[in-house]
Amino acid sequence: MFKHYALVLEYLGTNYCGWQRQNHSTTVQENLEKALSIIANEPITVVCAGRTDTGVHATAQVVHFATKALRDTKAWVFGVNAHLPKDIKVSAVFKVTANFSARFTALYRRYQYVIYQNKTSSAIWHDRTVWINQALDIDNMNVASRDLLGEQDFSAFRSSQCQSFSAMRNVHHAYFKQYGKFIIFDIQGNAFLHHMVRNIVGSLLEIGLHKKPVNWMCELVKARDRAQAGITVPAHGLYLVEVGYPDGFNIKAFQAVPFIDTNLCNTAF
């Protein structure tokens, strides 16, 4: 009889060729499946809530798997972590029903893109944030972000490698907040296209730098043309921070684990 589990995972994506298993490079999925297979003493395959690209980080990725192995919670957390590299760690484990899917049961995904704004770059944050040494008009960027809300065609922000059948996505919120030297773009939606968040941020930065007017974002959404939008910003500023599920699955602990706790005051940084 199979037992079904869900794990919450955090990882620094710097050293990995994204989430998905590859033949030519090491990935987060490969490392996790190896560690789980050792503890289970049988091959384990996992499914994640959202496949992250090369260099993208996660503070609350969710995966599910099935196994015949009988192990307690400590084994699935501490045992698996003992076989993972230091930049990939399991933070929680839950028993779930057979009809739970980390991907298809999810109601939403939430990402944060982190900008380090300072005159000089940071030795500590250089591979975990994107450095900008110019002033950004956050008010203008927030006004422009409103044009992303709701269910729309986001073709203007999908990569040419995107394999999704439809560009329709529903964005629940999108806004910038500043915490000292950190500027956080927080966006939540039912799902995201390949490079969608990074392409959106690239366009919003054009507005924040006064290179484009505030209404440019609305024009881009309507145009549905990737060639007209801004650049794809670097992956190392992006974090998957929350995945939401229906109440019936009783997995409340899949709560937000943001890069920066938005309840903290600016002086904390």
Helices and strands as residue ranges (DSSP letters): E 3-11, G 13-15, H 28-40, E 47-48, E 57-67, H 73-74, I 75-79, H 80-82, E 88-95, E 108-117, E 130-132, H 138-145, G 146-148, E 150-153, G 155-157, E 168-179, E 182-189, H 196-208, H 216-223, G 226-228, G 235-237, E 238-244, G 247-249, G 266-268
